[in-house]
Amino acid sequence: MSEAGKPSHVEELKIGSRQLRGTIAEELSAVADHFESDSVHLLKNHGLYQQDDRDERGQKADDGTSKGKAYQFMVRTRIPGGKVTAAQFLAELDLCDKYGNGTVRITSRQGFQLHGVVKSGLKATIRAINDSKLTTLAACGDVERNVMCCPAPIKNSPVRIQMQDMADRIAEHLKPKTTAYCEIWLTDENGEQQNVSEFKAVEEPIYGATYLPRKFKTAISLPEDNCVDIHSQDLGFLAIVEQGQIVGYNVLVGGGQGVTPSVKKTFPAAAKPLTFVTPDQVVAVAEAIVKVQRDNGNRSDRKIARMKYLIANWGIPAFKAKVEEYFGRSLPEPKPIEVTGVDDHLGWHEQGDGNWFLGVNVENGRIKDEGDLRIKSGLRAILSKYGMNTRLTPLQSLILCDIKPEQRADINQILKQHGIKQADELSFLRRYSIACPAWPTCGLSITESERALPGILDVMEVELAKFGLTKEVISVHMTGCPNGCARPYSPDIGLVGRRQGEQYMLYLGGNAIGTRIGFLYADYLPKEEIISTLSPLFAYFKVERQPGETFGDFCHRQGKENLEAYATSYCAQV
């Protein structure tokens, strides 16, 4: 262990958990509507977060007493590359109505989340997800989480197929081997759970007895289409293509978005190039990197336990040397290839096999029926009628695959009937925006995010139109806390919940292709001042941008002091 010190409570908990069992099974069958704190930590590895509805917290019962916390659970499904059949998608829609709050959420890591599931419905929910051939195992927790991959279902090129196959291989290789998940969640209602005395450990060749110091995230990308935000990942594989074939991957390491503002030793980081590997080396090198983090990551202080801090302390050369030691041979330098573009995959596209795919925007990933916009009913109608495969995108939207040319007109009509706008009806601002759920369900959230961003974008669209900037691709990511689930530190504009009362940190200078971390432009910014703070900068961008320069690149070039000086002068004149 590279950092000396007493193991944190969570580390001690994992050591004594009997491979992530703890007392989950016993508490699951108890009358209480929630789990105790130790089990809450272990539940994450099973794909569950214990939460409570803070809109309901503290409300009064009929007798005048406080209702206390309204406990509920978020159930997250792990879906490598976001590949979902129609049957699986429909099963998730059924589950949200039967056990959840009536909505399904597409995550920024290409998974599903059900919200509002109560404890008594957990086992039935998880069993149903597994019956659909999906799983919640390792969707959260101190393990490899969902392996991301560009979701575009291009059929006439082997490149996308090879990438998606590689995502499956990595995910399968790095998933935990513990049988705790099956024993707790997939037995029938009369199934007996193992006693401590009967417990027999299985081999965890990659994770060992204590799993990883913190969560671990992996993605596969193309240089010209970094829709997965490869630089935000612990581990990234950037495909290098020659003559229509993937000849290898640049390996990027050490990305991460979480920050604790009051703890100065924490920071967001963009992943850095480490080496180049051939396709047959990918899985073995991924395992070596995970093992280096397993054995050397900080297990005393969870705030600095991600791999980005290990790399910051060691430097890339020392980290690479240790990876080579675990891999068993030397590794070359990375190729001089960098990310150059991004695609949201919305709209109609030829698939390459005579069929089409359609990218459908789902604002902030929330699939629901509300007013004239009935996304849930519309998707149910299309999937029930045509049964096509789907893909979930890193921008919280979805792709309908394998659409026959003669089906297009009917699908367009179904979307229109349900108030679902298509790509050409949406601004780029809205297409490239994402937000985390935040208030009221996430226990870490400080402010609103998902419920606040649509209104902010409404006003921002008006402001951009005033300066003739509506055709610009400007990415806006918003989170209700600094943990960074919606990757707010790397887009053109990042909004991060800072203080209750709807105050935010405003980050500028990233970009839509996700190649760098932005800078903090304003702190403790009230929500009602976000647009007035950005408006002078839009004006500056309009008159001083260089040809082809994006808003994030412009802010990065100008820097905080120049932006502040112009904003002060601009506001004095208007």
C-alpha positions as CSV (number, residue, x, y, z in Angstrom):
1,M,0.0,0.0,0.0
2,S,1.6,3.2,-1.1
3,E,0.0,5.4,1.5
4,A,0.6,4.3,5.1
5,G,-2.1,4.7,7.6
6,K,-5.0,3.0,9.3
7,P,-7.5,1.5,6.9
8,S,-10.7,3.6,6.7
9,H,-13.9,2.2,8.2
10,V,-15.1,1.2,4.7
11,E,-11.9,-0.8,4.1
12,E,-12.4,-2.6,7.4
13,L,-16.0,-3.2,6.5
14,K,-15.0,-4.8,3.2
15,I,-12.4,-7.0,4.9
16,G,-15.0,-8.5,7.2
17,S,-17.9,-8.5,4.7
18,R,-17.4,-12.1,3.5
19,Q,-17.0,-11.0,0.0
20,L,-19.6,-8.2,0.1
21,R,-22.3,-10.1,2.0
22,G,-22.2,-8.4,5.4
23,T,-25.6,-8.5,7.0
24,I,-27.5,-7.5,3.8
25,A,-29.5,-10.8,3.7
26,E,-30.5,-10.6,7.3
27,E,-31.5,-6.9,7.1
28,L,-33.4,-7.6,3.8
29,S,-35.8,-9.9,5.6
30,A,-36.2,-7.6,8.6
31,V,-39.2,-5.4,9.1
32,A,-37.3,-2.1,9.0
33,D,-37.8,0.0,5.9
34,H,-34.0,0.7,5.5
35,F,-30.6,-0.8,6.0
36,E,-28.0,0.2,8.7
37,S,-25.0,2.3,7.6
38,D,-22.5,-0.6,7.2
39,S,-24.8,-2.4,4.9
40,V,-25.4,0.8,2.9
41,H,-21.8,0.8,1.9
42,L,-21.8,-2.8,0.8
43,L,-25.1,-2.4,-1.1
44,K,-23.4,-0.1,-3.6
45,N,-21.4,-3.1,-5.0
46,H,-24.8,-4.8,-5.7
47,G,-26.0,-1.8,-7.7
48,L,-28.1,-0.1,-4.9
49,Y,-28.0,3.3,-3.2
50,Q,-30.1,3.9,-0.2
51,Q,-31.8,7.3,-0.4
52,D,-34.7,9.2,1.0
53,D,-37.0,11.7,-0.7
54,R,-36.1,15.0,0.8
55,D,-39.2,16.6,-0.6
56,E,-41.0,14.4,1.9
57,R,-38.5,14.6,4.7
58,G,-39.8,16.3,7.8
59,Q,-43.4,16.5,6.7
60,K,-46.1,15.9,9.3
61,A,-48.3,12.9,9.7
62,D,-52.0,13.2,10.5
63,D,-51.3,13.2,14.2
64,G,-48.8,16.1,13.9
65,T,-45.7,14.1,14.4
66,S,-42.8,14.1,11.9
67,K,-42.8,11.4,9.3
68,G,-39.1,11.2,9.4
69,K,-37.2,10.0,6.3
70,A,-39.1,8.5,3.4
71,Y,-36.5,5.7,2.6
72,Q,-36.3,4.5,-0.9
73,F,-33.6,3.0,-3.2
74,M,-32.0,3.7,-6.5
75,V,-31.4,0.5,-8.5
76,R,-28.8,0.9,-11.2
77,T,-28.3,-1.6,-14.0
78,R,-24.8,-2.3,-15.5
79,I,-25.0,-2.3,-19.3
80,P,-21.6,-2.4,-21.1
81,G,-21.7,-0.1,-24.1
82,G,-25.4,0.7,-23.4
83,K,-26.6,-2.2,-25.5
84,V,-30.3,-3.0,-24.6
85,T,-32.8,-5.2,-26.4
86,A,-36.4,-4.1,-26.8
87,A,-37.5,-6.7,-24.3
88,Q,-35.0,-5.5,-21.7
89,F,-36.1,-1.9,-22.3
90,L,-39.7,-2.7,-21.9
91,A,-39.0,-4.8,-18.8
92,E,-37.3,-1.7,-17.2
93,L,-40.4,0.4,-18.1
94,D,-42.6,-2.2,-16.5
95,L,-40.5,-2.2,-13.4
96,C,-40.5,1.5,-12.9
97,D,-44.3,1.4,-12.8
98,K,-44.6,-1.7,-10.6
99,Y,-41.8,-0.9,-8.1
100,G,-40.4,2.5,-8.7
101,N,-41.6,6.1,-9.1
102,G,-42.9,5.7,-12.6
103,T,-39.8,6.8,-14.4
104,V,-36.6,5.3,-15.8
105,R,-33.4,7.2,-16.0
106,I,-30.7,6.8,-18.5
107,T,-27.3,7.5,-16.8
108,S,-24.3,9.3,-18.1
109,R,-22.5,5.9,-18.0
110,Q,-25.0,4.3,-20.4
111,G,-26.9,2.4,-17.7
112,F,-30.5,2.5,-16.4
113,Q,-31.6,3.7,-13.0
114,L,-34.9,3.0,-11.2
115,H,-35.8,5.5,-8.5
116,G,-38.2,5.3,-5.6
117,V,-38.0,1.5,-5.1
118,V,-38.8,0.6,-1.5
119,K,-37.0,-2.0,0.5
120,S,-39.8,-4.6,0.2
121,G,-39.6,-4.4,-3.6
122,L,-35.8,-4.7,-3.9
123,K,-35.5,-8.4,-4.4
124,A,-38.3,-8.7,-6.9
125,T,-36.9,-5.8,-8.8
126,I,-33.4,-7.2,-9.0
127,R,-34.6,-10.6,-9.9
128,A,-36.7,-9.2,-12.7
129,I,-33.7,-7.3,-14.1
130,N,-31.7,-10.5,-14.1
131,D,-34.5,-12.4,-15.7
132,S,-34.2,-9.9,-18.6
133,K,-30.5,-10.9,-18.9
134,L,-29.2,-7.7,-17.4
135,T,-27.6,-7.2,-13.9
136,T,-27.1,-4.6,-11.2
137,L,-23.9,-6.3,-9.9
138,A,-21.0,-3.8,-9.9
139,A,-23.0,-1.0,-11.3
140,C,-21.7,0.9,-8.3
141,G,-19.2,0.3,-5.5
142,D,-15.4,-0.1,-5.2
143,V,-15.1,-2.2,-8.4
144,E,-15.0,-1.7,-12.2
145,R,-18.2,0.0,-13.0
146,N,-20.1,0.0,-16.3
147,V,-17.6,-0.1,-19.2
148,M,-18.6,2.6,-21.7
149,C,-18.3,2.5,-25.4
150,C,-19.4,4.6,-28.4
151,P,-23.0,3.4,-29.0
152,A,-23.3,4.1,-32.7
153,P,-24.6,0.9,-34.4
154,I,-22.6,1.2,-37.6
155,K,-22.7,-2.2,-39.3
156,N,-20.6,-1.7,-42.5
157,S,-17.4,-1.0,-40.6
158,P,-15.7,-3.5,-38.3
159,V,-14.4,-0.7,-36.1
160,R,-17.5,0.0,-34.0
161,I,-18.2,-3.8,-33.8
162,Q,-14.7,-4.4,-32.5
163,M,-15.0,-1.6,-30.0
164,Q,-18.3,-2.9,-28.6
165,D,-17.0,-6.4,-28.5
166,M,-13.9,-5.1,-26.5
167,A,-16.2,-3.3,-24.0
168,D,-18.0,-6.6,-23.4
169,R,-14.7,-8.5,-22.9
170,I,-13.3,-6.0,-20.5
171,A,-16.6,-5.9,-18.5
172,E,-16.8,-9.6,-18.2
173,H,-13.1,-10.0,-17.2
174,L,-13.3,-7.3,-14.5
175,K,-16.6,-8.1,-12.9
176,P,-16.4,-9.4,-9.3
177,K,-16.5,-13.2,-8.9
178,T,-18.3,-13.2,-5.5
179,T,-21.4,-15.4,-5.3
180,A,-22.9,-13.0,-2.7
181,Y,-25.1,-11.3,-5.3
182,C,-26.7,-14.5,-6.5
183,E,-27.2,-15.8,-3.0
184,I,-28.9,-12.7,-1.7
185,W,-30.9,-11.5,-4.6
186,L,-31.5,-14.4,-7.0
187,T,-32.7,-17.2,-4.7
188,D,-36.4,-17.9,-4.5
189,E,-38.4,-16.5,-1.6
190,N,-37.9,-19.7,0.3
191,G,-34.2,-19.9,-0.4
192,E,-32.0,-20.2,2.7
193,Q,-29.0,-17.8,3.0
194,Q,-25.6,-19.1,4.1
195,N,-24.6,-18.8,7.7
196,V,-21.2,-17.3,8.6
197,S,-19.9,-20.7,9.6
198,E,-20.9,-22.1,6.2
199,F,-19.4,-19.3,4.1
200,K,-16.7,-20.4,1.7
201,A,-14.9,-17.8,-0.3
202,V,-14.4,-17.9,-4.0
203,E,-11.3,-16.7,-5.6
204,E,-11.2,-13.0,-6.5
205,P,-8.1,-13.0,-8.7
206,I,-8.4,-9.4,-9.7
207,Y,-10.0,-7.7,-6.6
208,G,-8.6,-9.8,-3.7
209,A,-10.2,-9.6,-0.3
210,T,-10.7,-5.9,-0.2
211,Y,-11.7,-5.1,-3.7
212,L,-10.6,-1.6,-4.9
213,P,-9.9,1.5,-2.8
214,R,-12.6,3.4,-4.7
215,K,-14.7,3.2,-7.8
216,F,-13.1,2.5,-11.1
217,K,-14.3,3.7,-14.5
218,T,-13.3,2.5,-18.0
219,A,-14.3,3.6,-21.5
220,I,-13.5,3.0,-25.2
221,S,-13.5,5.8,-27.7
222,L,-12.5,7.0,-31.2
223,P,-10.4,10.1,-31.7
224,E,-13.0,11.7,-34.0
225,D,-15.9,10.8,-31.7
226,N,-15.2,11.1,-28.0
227,C,-18.9,10.8,-26.9
228,V,-17.8,8.7,-23.9
229,D,-15.6,11.5,-22.4
230,I,-12.5,9.3,-22.3
231,H,-10.4,11.8,-20.4
232,S,-12.8,11.7,-17.5
233,Q,-12.2,8.0,-16.9
234,D,-9.8,6.1,-14.7
235,L,-8.9,4.0,-17.7
236,G,-9.5,4.8,-21.4
237,F,-8.8,3.0,-24.6
238,L,-8.5,5.3,-27.6
239,A,-8.9,3.3,-30.8
240,I,-6.3,3.8,-33.5
241,V,-7.6,2.9,-37.0
242,E,-5.6,2.1,-40.1
243,Q,-7.2,1.0,-43.3
244,G,-10.6,0.4,-41.7
245,Q,-9.2,-1.8,-38.9
246,I,-8.3,-1.1,-35.3
247,V,-4.6,-1.7,-35.0
248,G,-4.4,-0.9,-31.3
249,Y,-5.4,1.6,-28.6
250,N,-3.7,4.4,-26.8
251,V,-4.2,3.8,-23.1
252,L,-5.2,6.8,-21.0
253,V,-5.1,6.7,-17.2
254,G,-6.0,8.9,-14.3
255,G,-9.1,10.8,-15.2
256,G,-11.7,11.6,-12.5
257,Q,-14.3,14.2,-11.7
258,G,-15.0,14.1,-8.0
259,V,-13.9,17.0,-5.8
260,T,-14.4,18.0,-2.2
261,P,-14.0,21.9,-2.4
262,S,-13.1,22.2,1.3
263,V,-10.3,19.6,1.0
264,K,-7.6,21.3,-1.1
265,K,-5.8,18.0,-1.8
266,T,-8.8,16.9,-4.0
267,F,-9.1,17.9,-7.7
268,P,-10.7,16.9,-11.0
269,A,-8.2,15.4,-13.5
270,A,-8.1,14.6,-17.2
271,A,-6.6,11.2,-18.1
272,K,-3.1,11.2,-19.6
273,P,-1.6,8.9,-22.3
274,L,0.3,6.0,-20.8
275,T,1.1,3.5,-23.6
276,F,0.0,1.9,-26.8
277,V,-1.4,-1.7,-26.8
278,T,-2.5,-4.1,-29.5
279,P,-6.1,-5.4,-29.4
280,D,-4.9,-8.8,-28.0
281,Q,-3.2,-7.0,-25.1
282,V,-6.1,-4.8,-24.0
283,V,-7.7,-7.1,-21.4
284,A,-4.4,-8.1,-19.8
285,V,-3.2,-4.4,-19.6
286,A,-6.5,-3.4,-18.1
287,E,-6.1,-6.1,-15.4
288,A,-2.6,-4.9,-14.7
289,I,-3.7,-1.3,-14.2
290,V,-6.6,-2.3,-12.0
291,K,-4.2,-4.4,-9.9
292,V,-1.7,-1.5,-9.5
293,Q,-4.6,0.6,-8.2
294,R,-5.7,-2.2,-6.0
295,D,-2.4,-2.7,-4.3
296,N,-1.2,1.0,-4.2
297,G,-4.3,3.2,-4.0
298,N,-5.0,5.0,-0.8
299,R,-7.1,2.9,1.6
300,S,-6.9,5.3,4.5
301,D,-8.6,8.4,3.1
302,R,-11.4,7.8,0.6
303,K,-11.3,11.4,-0.5
304,I,-8.0,10.7,-2.2
305,A,-8.4,7.0,-3.1
306,R,-9.1,7.3,-6.8
307,M,-6.3,6.3,-9.2
308,K,-5.9,9.9,-10.3
309,Y,-4.2,10.7,-6.9
310,L,-1.9,7.7,-7.2
311,I,-0.8,8.9,-10.6
312,A,-0.4,12.5,-9.4
313,N,1.8,11.3,-6.5
314,W,3.9,8.9,-8.6
315,G,4.0,10.5,-12.1
316,I,3.3,8.7,-15.3
317,P,6.8,7.2,-15.7
318,A,6.7,5.5,-12.3
319,F,3.1,4.4,-12.8
320,K,4.0,2.9,-16.2
321,A,6.9,1.0,-14.7
322,K,4.7,-0.6,-12.1
323,V,2.1,-1.5,-14.8
324,E,4.9,-3.1,-16.8
325,E,5.9,-5.1,-13.7
326,Y,2.3,-6.4,-13.3
327,F,1.9,-7.0,-17.0
328,G,5.2,-8.8,-17.3
329,R,6.8,-7.0,-20.1
330,S,7.7,-3.5,-21.3
331,L,5.2,-1.3,-23.0
332,P,5.8,1.3,-25.8
333,E,5.1,5.0,-25.8
334,P,1.6,6.0,-26.8
335,K,1.0,7.0,-30.5
336,P,0.7,10.7,-31.3
337,I,-3.1,10.5,-31.6
338,E,-5.5,12.8,-29.7
339,V,-9.2,13.3,-29.5
340,T,-10.5,15.7,-32.2
341,G,-14.3,15.4,-32.2
342,V,-17.6,14.3,-30.6
343,D,-21.0,13.2,-31.8
344,D,-24.3,13.0,-29.9
345,H,-25.7,10.5,-32.4
346,L,-29.1,12.1,-32.5
347,G,-31.3,12.1,-35.6
348,W,-31.6,9.7,-38.5
349,H,-28.5,7.9,-39.7
350,E,-27.8,5.1,-42.2
351,Q,-26.7,2.1,-40.4
352,G,-24.6,0.6,-43.2
353,D,-26.6,-2.5,-43.7
354,G,-29.6,-1.0,-45.5
355,N,-31.3,-0.1,-42.3
356,W,-31.3,3.1,-40.2
357,F,-30.8,4.2,-36.6
358,L,-32.5,7.1,-34.9
359,G,-31.0,9.0,-31.9
360,V,-33.8,10.3,-29.7
361,N,-33.1,13.0,-27.1
362,V,-34.2,12.4,-23.5
363,E,-33.6,15.5,-21.5
364,N,-31.4,14.7,-18.5
365,G,-32.1,11.0,-19.2
366,R,-35.5,11.0,-17.5
367,I,-38.0,8.7,-19.3
368,K,-41.4,9.8,-18.1
369,D,-44.8,11.1,-19.2
370,E,-45.4,14.7,-18.2
371,G,-47.9,17.0,-19.9
372,D,-47.6,16.9,-23.7
373,L,-44.2,15.2,-23.6
374,R,-44.9,11.5,-23.2
375,I,-41.5,9.9,-23.7
376,K,-42.3,6.7,-21.8
377,S,-45.5,6.0,-23.7
378,G,-43.9,6.9,-27.0
379,L,-41.0,4.6,-26.5
380,R,-43.2,1.8,-25.3
381,A,-45.4,2.1,-28.4
382,I,-42.4,2.0,-30.8
383,L,-40.6,-0.8,-29.0
384,S,-43.7,-2.9,-28.6
385,K,-44.6,-2.5,-32.3
386,Y,-41.2,-2.9,-33.9
387,G,-39.0,-4.7,-31.3
388,M,-35.7,-3.1,-32.3
389,N,-32.5,-3.1,-30.3
390,T,-31.5,0.1,-28.6
391,R,-28.4,1.8,-27.3
392,L,-28.1,4.2,-24.4
393,T,-25.8,7.1,-25.0
394,P,-23.3,8.9,-22.7
395,L,-25.4,12.1,-23.1
396,Q,-28.3,10.3,-21.4
397,S,-30.3,9.8,-24.6
398,L,-31.0,6.7,-26.7
399,I,-30.6,5.2,-30.1
400,L,-33.3,3.1,-31.8
401,C,-31.4,0.6,-34.1
402,D,-32.2,-1.7,-37.1
403,I,-35.0,0.4,-38.5
404,K,-36.2,-0.6,-41.9
405,P,-36.6,2.3,-44.4
406,E,-40.4,1.7,-44.7
407,Q,-40.8,2.0,-40.9
408,R,-39.3,5.5,-40.7
409,A,-42.5,7.5,-41.5
410,D,-44.6,5.6,-38.9
411,I,-41.9,6.0,-36.2
412,N,-41.7,9.8,-36.9
413,Q,-45.5,10.0,-36.5
414,I,-45.4,8.1,-33.2
415,L,-42.8,10.5,-31.9
416,K,-44.8,13.5,-33.0
417,Q,-48.0,12.1,-31.4
418,H,-46.2,11.8,-28.1
419,G,-44.6,15.3,-28.2
420,I,-41.0,13.9,-28.7
421,K,-38.9,16.4,-30.6
422,Q,-36.3,15.2,-33.1
423,A,-32.7,16.4,-33.5
424,D,-33.5,19.2,-36.0
425,E,-36.1,20.6,-33.6
426,L,-33.6,21.0,-30.7
427,S,-30.8,23.5,-30.1
428,F,-27.3,22.1,-29.9
429,L,-27.2,23.6,-26.4
430,R,-30.0,21.3,-25.3
431,R,-28.6,18.3,-27.2
432,Y,-25.2,18.5,-25.5
433,S,-26.5,19.2,-22.0
434,I,-26.7,16.6,-19.2
435,A,-27.5,16.8,-15.5
436,C,-27.4,14.4,-12.5
437,P,-30.6,13.6,-10.6
438,A,-29.6,15.6,-7.5
439,W,-32.4,16.8,-5.2
440,P,-34.6,15.3,-3.9
441,T,-33.4,11.7,-4.0
442,C,-29.6,11.8,-4.0
443,G,-28.3,12.0,-0.5
444,L,-25.1,13.8,-1.6
445,S,-26.9,16.6,-3.5
446,I,-26.7,20.2,-2.1
447,T,-28.7,21.8,-4.8
448,E,-31.1,21.1,-7.6
449,S,-29.7,19.9,-11.0
450,E,-32.0,17.8,-13.1
451,R,-35.0,19.9,-12.1
452,A,-33.2,23.2,-12.6
453,L,-31.2,22.7,-15.8
454,P,-34.2,22.8,-18.3
455,G,-35.3,26.2,-17.1
456,I,-31.7,27.5,-17.2
457,L,-31.3,26.3,-20.7
458,D,-34.6,28.0,-21.7
459,V,-33.2,31.4,-20.7
460,M,-29.7,30.6,-22.1
461,E,-31.1,29.8,-25.5
462,V,-32.7,33.2,-25.6
463,E,-29.5,34.8,-24.6
464,L,-27.5,32.9,-27.2
465,A,-30.0,33.9,-29.9
466,K,-29.5,37.6,-28.9
467,F,-25.9,37.2,-30.0
468,G,-26.5,35.1,-33.0
469,L,-24.9,32.0,-31.4
470,T,-27.7,29.5,-31.6
471,K,-25.8,27.2,-34.0
472,E,-22.9,26.9,-31.7
473,V,-22.2,23.5,-30.0
474,I,-21.9,24.6,-26.4
475,S,-21.9,21.8,-23.8
476,V,-23.5,22.4,-20.4
477,H,-23.2,19.8,-17.6
478,M,-24.8,20.4,-14.2
479,T,-24.5,18.5,-10.9
480,G,-26.1,19.0,-7.5
481,C,-22.8,18.5,-5.7
482,P,-19.1,18.5,-6.4
483,N,-18.8,14.7,-6.9
484,G,-19.2,15.2,-10.6
485,C,-21.5,12.4,-11.8
486,A,-22.5,14.4,-14.9
487,R,-18.9,15.3,-15.6
488,P,-19.2,19.1,-15.0
489,Y,-15.5,20.0,-14.9
490,S,-14.7,19.3,-18.5
491,P,-17.5,20.8,-20.7
492,D,-17.7,24.4,-22.1
493,I,-19.9,25.3,-19.1
494,G,-20.0,23.4,-15.8
495,L,-22.4,24.1,-13.0
496,V,-21.7,22.4,-9.7
497,G,-23.9,22.6,-6.6
498,R,-22.1,24.5,-3.9
499,R,-24.5,25.6,-1.1
500,Q,-28.2,25.1,-0.3
501,G,-30.2,28.0,-1.4
502,E,-29.3,27.2,-5.0
503,Q,-25.7,28.5,-5.2
504,Y,-23.3,27.0,-7.7
505,M,-19.7,26.9,-8.8
506,L,-19.4,28.0,-12.5
507,Y,-16.6,26.3,-14.4
508,L,-15.5,27.5,-17.9
509,G,-12.8,26.6,-20.4
510,G,-13.5,23.0,-21.0
511,N,-15.0,21.8,-24.3
512,A,-17.6,19.5,-25.8
513,I,-14.9,17.0,-26.8
514,G,-13.8,16.7,-23.2
515,T,-10.0,17.0,-23.6
516,R,-9.3,19.3,-20.6
517,I,-10.5,20.4,-17.2
518,G,-12.0,23.9,-17.0
519,F,-11.3,26.6,-14.4
520,L,-13.4,28.0,-11.6
521,Y,-14.8,31.3,-12.8
522,A,-17.4,32.0,-10.1
523,D,-18.1,30.5,-6.7
524,Y,-21.3,30.6,-4.6
525,L,-23.1,31.9,-7.7
526,P,-26.9,32.2,-7.1
527,K,-28.9,30.3,-9.7
528,E,-30.7,33.5,-10.7
529,E,-27.4,35.1,-11.6
530,I,-26.0,32.3,-13.8
531,I,-27.3,33.8,-17.1
532,S,-26.4,37.4,-16.2
533,T,-22.9,36.2,-15.4
534,L,-22.6,34.3,-18.7
535,S,-24.2,36.9,-21.0
536,P,-21.1,39.3,-21.1
537,L,-19.0,36.3,-22.0
538,F,-21.2,35.4,-24.9
539,A,-20.9,38.9,-26.1
540,Y,-17.1,38.8,-25.8
541,F,-17.0,35.4,-27.6
542,K,-19.1,36.9,-30.4
543,V,-16.7,39.7,-31.2
544,E,-13.3,38.2,-30.3
545,R,-13.4,34.6,-31.2
546,Q,-11.0,33.1,-33.7
547,P,-12.2,31.2,-36.8
548,G,-13.7,27.9,-35.8
549,E,-13.1,28.5,-32.1
550,T,-15.6,27.0,-29.6
551,F,-16.9,28.9,-26.6
552,G,-14.9,26.6,-24.2
553,D,-11.7,27.1,-26.3
554,F,-12.2,30.8,-26.3
555,C,-12.6,30.9,-22.5
556,H,-9.5,28.8,-22.1
557,R,-7.5,31.1,-24.4
558,Q,-8.7,34.3,-22.7
559,G,-8.3,33.0,-19.1
560,K,-10.2,34.1,-16.0
561,E,-8.7,37.6,-15.7
562,N,-9.4,38.7,-19.2
563,L,-13.0,37.3,-19.0
564,E,-13.6,39.1,-15.7
565,A,-12.2,42.4,-17.1
566,Y,-14.4,42.3,-20.2
567,A,-17.4,41.4,-18.2
568,T,-16.9,44.3,-15.8
569,S,-16.4,46.7,-18.7
570,Y,-19.4,45.3,-20.6
571,C,-21.7,45.5,-17.6
572,A,-20.7,49.1,-17.0
573,Q,-21.8,50.1,-20.6
574,V,-25.2,48.4,-20.7
